[in-house]
């Protein structure tokens, strides 16, 4: 079955272009021209990925992302925006988006990033033992939920992929290049800031004090090590 992509953009020309790119990668598309329409579709259907514009007619794409995450809809979101400021990309990632690409984009790059994001998200649901536990942290494979002690950790798709990587390899040092390959996939260009954003967001959810982390430890000059 082809991957299902929801395209959210108020510009008909951009919607048509995105549909063409997705279909050239053997994906099926549904389009929405407003934030309200996107949220209505997401309540009724399941998608493999959402391509989200920032400037919509009725609301900002950021508002849509916050709303769907508040409803526990964990579908991966890639922001596709003409705004190239670092603030926009970092803010989008901080509220639950999983990736960001700016217009104009190269169709081959967009297609590769979409495939990589869907693949990484799907890896979380492959058959595995019921539970993975290290120290205070547990991952329940059947429900795809993470816990610290008895408290559930509510994580975005990228955060979940990063947390699972750490849980599966406690004590191992991961360089940024290794994290790129494991979480984003080879051949996909990722800004160094994206890794820092996700590590800091994850620290904020699992550490007592993100400024003094004891679980996700920075190894100076190399990368990060997980201490369960």
N, C-alpha and C positions, 0 to 999 in steps of 0.2 A: 504494500500500500504506500502511495506517495506521501511524503511529508506535507503537513497542512500548515500554511503560513497565513497569518492575519496581517494585512497591510493597513496601517492607519495613517492617512494623510489627506488633507483637504484640497490638495492640488491634483486635479484629474490627470495632468501630464505626468506627474511624478508617480501617481498610482499605476498608470499604464506602464511606465518604465520599470517599476519594481516588479510588476506582474510578469513582464517579459523576461527579466533576469531570473526570477524564481522558476518560471516554467522552462527556461533553457537549462535549468539544473534539475529538471524532472520533479518539481514540486507543484502542489496545487495551491491556489490562492483564494482568499476571501478578502474583500476590501471594505473599509469603513471610512467615511469622510468627516467624522466627528468623534470626539471623545465619548459622548453618550452612546453613539451607535456601537463603538468598540466595546464598551462595558456591557451593553445589551447582548452582543454576540458572544462575549466571553462567559456570560451566565448560562448560555444555551448550548455552546459548543466547546470542544476541546481542540486546541491547536498545538503544534510542535514548537512554534516560535512566533513572536510578534515583532513586526517592523514598525517602529513608532516615530512619527514626526514630533517635533517639539511644539511648533506653532500651529495649533489647530484652530478652527473657527470658533468653537464654543468654549474651549479650555486649553491649557497647556498640556503637552504630552506628559510632563512631570506629574500633573494632577491625576492623570489616568493611571500612571504607574503606581502612585501612592494608593489610589483607590483599589486597584486589583490586588496589590499586596495586602492591604487591609482586609480584603475578602478571602485571603489565603489562596489566591490563584497564583500558582508558582511557575506558570509558563515563562520560559526564557524571553527576555525583552532586549532587542537591539534598537537603540536610538539611531535614527537616520535624520540628520539635521543639517541645515545650511549654516547654523551658528557654530563657529569653530573655536570659540573661547574655551580655554582650559576649564574655567569655572563650570560651564554647562556640562561638559563630559564628567567631571568629578562629582558634580551635584547629582547627575543622573545615576551614576554608579552608587552613590551613597544612599539613595532612596529605593534601590531595588532593581535598577536596570543591570543587565549582564554584559553589555558591550555597547560600543558607540562608533559610528562611522559618519563622516561629514560629506556633504554634497559640495562639489561634484565628486562622485566616487567611480572607481574602476569596477565595472560589472564583475570581472573575474575575481577581484578581491572581495567584493560583497558576497558573492556566491560561496567562496571558500570560508569566509568567516561564519556565514549562516550554517553551513554544513558542520563546521567544527563545533559550534555552540550546541547544535542539536545532538551531535554525537556525544559530547561530554555530558549533556543532561541525561541522555539515554543510558549512559554507563551506570548511572546511579540506580537503575531499576533492573539490572541484570541479575539472574538468580545467584544467590550467595547464601552462606549460613545465616541463620535467623538474626544473630547479633554479633557485633564486633565491639569489644570492650578493651579499653586501655586506661588504667588509673580510674579517675572519676568520670571519664567520658565513655558514652555508649552510643553506637549507631544501630538502630533497628532496621534491618534490610526490608522486612515485610511492610513497614509503614513509611520508610524513608525519613525517619525522624531521628534527631540527635538529642542527647540528654547529657547534662552535667549533674551527676547525682540523680535526683528524682525530678529535676527541673528541665523542661524541654527547651531546647535552643531553637529559636525560629530563624532560619537562615535562608538567604536567597539561593538561587541555583548555583551561582559561582562560589558563594561562601560554602555551600554544602559540598561542592566538588573539592574545594581546598581543604575543608575540614576532614573529609573522608581520606584524602591523600595523606594528610598528617597522621590520622588514626591508624592507617594501614602501615605506616613506616615511622614509628616512634624512634626518636633519637637520630634519624638520618638528616644530614644537612642537604637542603634543597637550594640550589642556586636559582636566580631569577629565570635563567634559560631553561632549567629543568621544569620549573613551574609553568612557564610558557608552553612547553611541549606537552606536559601532562594535562593542563587545564584548558588551554586554548587550541592546542594542536600545532603540528609543524607547518611551516609555510604561512603562518598568520602573524602579521606584525602587531605587537602589543606595546604600548607605551609603558616605560618603567613605572610611571605614576599609577597605572592601573593595578599593578601588583601591590604597591604600597597601600592603595585605597582598600583593597580587599583584605589585606593582612590587618590593617588598622580596624576595619569594620568587624572582622572576626575576633580580634582581641577585645573589642568593646563588648562582645557578647559572651566571651568565655573567661576573661581575666577579671580578677577583683579590682585591679587598677591597670588600665591599658597603658599608662605611662611607665609602669614598672612590671612588665609582663614576666610571668614565670612559666607559662606553657608554650607560647610561641616566641621563642628566643631569637634575637638577631645575632647571627654569627658574623662579626665584623669582616667586611671585605669578601664574604662568600654568599650569604643568603639567610635562610631561616631553618631552625630546628625545633621540632615539637617535643615537649617534655610532658607526658601525660600525668 
